[in-house]
Amino acid sequence: VVDDNRELMGSLHEEAIRSDSALAPIRCRFRDKLVNALQLVFTAVFSRRVDPLVFYALVSAVEGLILDALNAEQTLDRARIQAVVEGLLLAVAASPELLPAFPTQPNNAIPEGSQ
């Protein structure tokens, strides 16, 4: 399905990235939900809250990778993308003590929908 609609999906994603797009708030809410889910899982597994920017960085990396794959002339290699994403997640999980802690000051928090 992705390969058949690659151009359409790429265009929709590019539109959603534009801050003045009607799709931008939907994308931001989706990113916020992904970050919150990653934070919940990470906290449950490691009993440690880390800076949400860690998870926004991961989501941004995956989003960029997918966007690049959608815009590429070559066939989308799902197995390769999956391996890279899994590698990123494993790398983050390998040394949770090296990750920055959750900010303690409210002015350091990321407001929802701002990404």
Number of C-alpha atoms within 10 A of each C-alpha: 5 13 11 8 10 19 14 12 16 19 13 12 18 15 15 18 16 13 14 10 12 12 16 20 18 13 18 18 15 13 21 22 14 15 20 15 13 19 20 14 13 18 13 11 10 12 11 15 18 20 17 20 15 18 22 19 12 18 18 14 14 17 14 12 15 17 17 13 18 22 17 13 9 8 12 17 10 12 9 10 15 12 11 14 17 12 12 15 14 11 11 17 15 10 9 16 12 10 14 13 14 16 15 9 7 8 8 10 13 15 10 11 15 12 16
